[in-house]
Amino acid sequence: MSQSERHDEQLRLRLDSLLASMTLEEKVGQLIQYFYFPGFTAQTSFVEDEIRAGRVGSLLFVADPVQTNRLQRLAVEESRLGIPLLFGFDVIHGLRTIFPVPLGLAASWDPRLVEQVQTIAAREARAVGIHWAFAPMVDIARDPRWGRIVEGAGEDPYLGARLAAAHVRGFQGEGIGAPERIAAGPKHFVGYGAALGGRDYDEVNLSESELRNVYLPPFAAAVEAGAENVMSSYVGINGVPAAADRRLLTDILRKELGFQGFVVSDANAVIDLTTHGLTRDDRDAALRALQAGLDMEMALGIQFAGESGPRARPAAFTTLPEAVRSGLLDERLLDEAVRRILVLKLRLGLFEQPYVDEARAQAVLQAPAHRELARVAAERSAVLLRNTGILPLDRTKLRRLAVIGPLAVDQRATLGPWVFVPDLASTVTILEGLRQVAGSTLQVDYAPGVPLPTRPIPSPFAALDQLASGAVAPDGPAFDEPAEFERAVALARAADVAVLVLGEAADMSGEAASRSTLDLPGRQLELLEAVAATGTPLVLVLLCGRPLDLRRVVERTAAILIAWHPGSEGGTAIARLLFGEVTPGGKLPVSWPRSVGQVPLIYAHLRSHQPQTSGLRYWEEESTPLYPFGFGLSYGEVEYSNLQLSATTIGLQETLEVSVVLRNCSARPVEEVAQLYLHQRYGRAARPVRELKAFERVSLAPGEERLLRFSLGPEARRYWSAAAGTYVLDESVFDVWVGGSSEATLHAEFRVQGR
């Protein structure tokens, strides 16, 4: 017996012994995760009593090492069996050190960078006692109205799959027991990004072809990378909520994809099976969820009860012991779920080392190397959409720089959504970054011009946010909008260059933050037009979590740089990009629509009827994107040439090698992402006009040439055919394009024959 086999046998024996000693209530307790709201004593008292009784296996929303240790002691030292708690948290794009939002990271087209980012996030999380991240979100999102597009990698399944695997490797390392690593939790299985109208939580209706060709690949990649957890979706597919869909959770996730870890519901999703109209009550919901393949229920532990206010509310899974006793549930099914949770706790080493070093935690959170990577990530994520030659800014020719816009000084917008323990004081805003990098000879003036965007309707999370923080956010100082607007225009008129920092506030993206419009919020467009009318060259820096409507913006600007929400060192990174200390190289992970009326608008569409009119489908506007998927400029020109295929004919199971030469034609270094697209001309289903199948980000010195090689194996041509009812490989003719966006023109073709 090998050492690995001996270890597995010891683990099995230990689990058998532990399971044999557990009551039904203690078993079910391991399958329950509660939120912990310090602002609500009744809820926290209820949760702590349940921990002591062994009826809680996991907590979330605790990121203070003092608190995690205190709560862990309740489980380890005061419960009968001393089984440690598993702490989960929304570590989406960093914990204390905040990196660009995931959509921004996707714009880097750099899986290695993404892996490094999540390695740092895992290190900080583990230091404070967090064992598991509710990330990455690998939902494909093709409707920018959906607020949660900010959390994912955009519209493309291949890019999404490459980055999903990188996120998982970053969180987990070589194995889940590795030091300073945590369990990854890809979410939300599956199809959540296809909610109708981009409205969060709304229904999803997907064909089998779209499910398997578009939405499943990133999950398959995350599972293959070793993800220990998968979170089910709030919503379901075709009328069946995901938390109780056995076809999704067992037949596809476990049997087809081979997932070996545990499945957790999204918040209150089991209880809400009844809200959906699927189940009768909590008992029915719990039973159907567990039988479908859901292992752990994430429960708020709270219920808002009208005028009487909030009260503690047990999870639906608390009804499972009685279901076993009454014969409705086979205890062996319960044991399988419990095993999956306990295996993770054992592999994480929590039984031997349940507590964290509180003093060391602070040192980890303040590590300078973490901030350095945050700056690099923000630099590599920014996308230059337009440049008439004004960038990079030349310090030797500028005397005054006007920085305008409320987001230039807004720390939360710099960090973005899904940041729960921010270090606002050390967040470098765009204005701060520009002043630091500009030097002493360039005067940098600032005016907000317009107030920060505010939510016009109440947030559905307002009550929960107050409970979590224990306080209501104070009102800011009064804002004299007419005077500030005119002051901003005057500053721009007196400046050599105006840098407008516009876009979205942090809470305009994320969960329950869908938008019915993609317009710049408030009077921002009016401000931009007024500044442009001064004649001062205008550089727009856009902070956002989604594409925005830029139709009236483009011709009024000399340059447009998409910063997304760039994170803790965002201001420094953007300033270095604007002044040319580094060169931009990010590419769009989404097609950038002209207007909200076009969405969803994707590059990988079918040719359909009359393809020659595909760009003219609307009566009053082109039906093409303003900027295509994969687009992004640098401070130089790259030439693609000498596209070569290793063969013109291959067999169904053979691999084709593709090579191309890139040359930097400019006198400046450039960053480029070479992208390979494929099209199958005919087969057992019509295939998209182009599909991304390979990419590589490269840095090229002035005049440098680089030979790149890509492999196209059978997996690149495999797809789900509705006609065949399975995955197929077709004999066909294939087109290959390589270039700097989805509109690449360098072309070759090859044939696949059945041999």
Buried (B, 14 or more C-beta within 10 A) or exposed (E): EEEEEEEEEEBEEBBEEBBEEBEBBBBBBBBBBBBBBBBBEBBBEBBBEBBBBBBBBBBBBBBBBEBBBEBBBBBBEEBEBEBBBBBBBBBBBBBBBBBBBBBBBBBBBBBEBBBBBBBBBBBBBBBBBBBBBBBBBBBBBBBBBBBBBBBBBBBBBBBBBBBBBBBBBBBBBEEBEEEBBBBBBBBBBBBBBBBEEBBBBBBBEBEEBBBBBBBBBBBBBBBBBBBBBBBBBBBBBEEBBBBBBBEBBBEBBBEEBEBEBBBBBBBBBBBBBBEBEBBEEBBBBBBBBBBBBBBBBBBBBBEEEEEEEBEBBBBBBBBBBBBBEEEBBEBEBBBBBBBBBBBBBBBBBBBEEBBBBBEEBEEBBBBEEBBEBBBBBBBBBBBBBBBEEBBBBEBEEBEBBBBBBBBBBBBBBBBBBBBEBBBEEEBBBBBBBBBBBBEEEBBBBBBBBBBBBEEEEEEEBEBBBBBBEEEEEEEEEEEEBEEBBBBBBBBBBBBBBBBBBBBBBBBBBBBEBBBEEBBBBBBBBEBBBBBBEBEBBBBBBBBBBBBBBBEEBEEBBBBBBBBBBBBBBBBBBBBBBBBBEBBBBBBBBBBBBBBBEBBBBBBBBEBEEEEEEBEEEEEEEEBBBBBBBBBBBBBBEBEBEEBEBBEEEBBBEBBBEBBBBBBBEBEBBBBBBBBBBBBBBEBBBEBBBBBBBBBBBBBBEEEEEBEBEBEBEBEBBEBBBBEEEEEBBBEBBBBBBBBBBBBBEBEBEBEBEEE
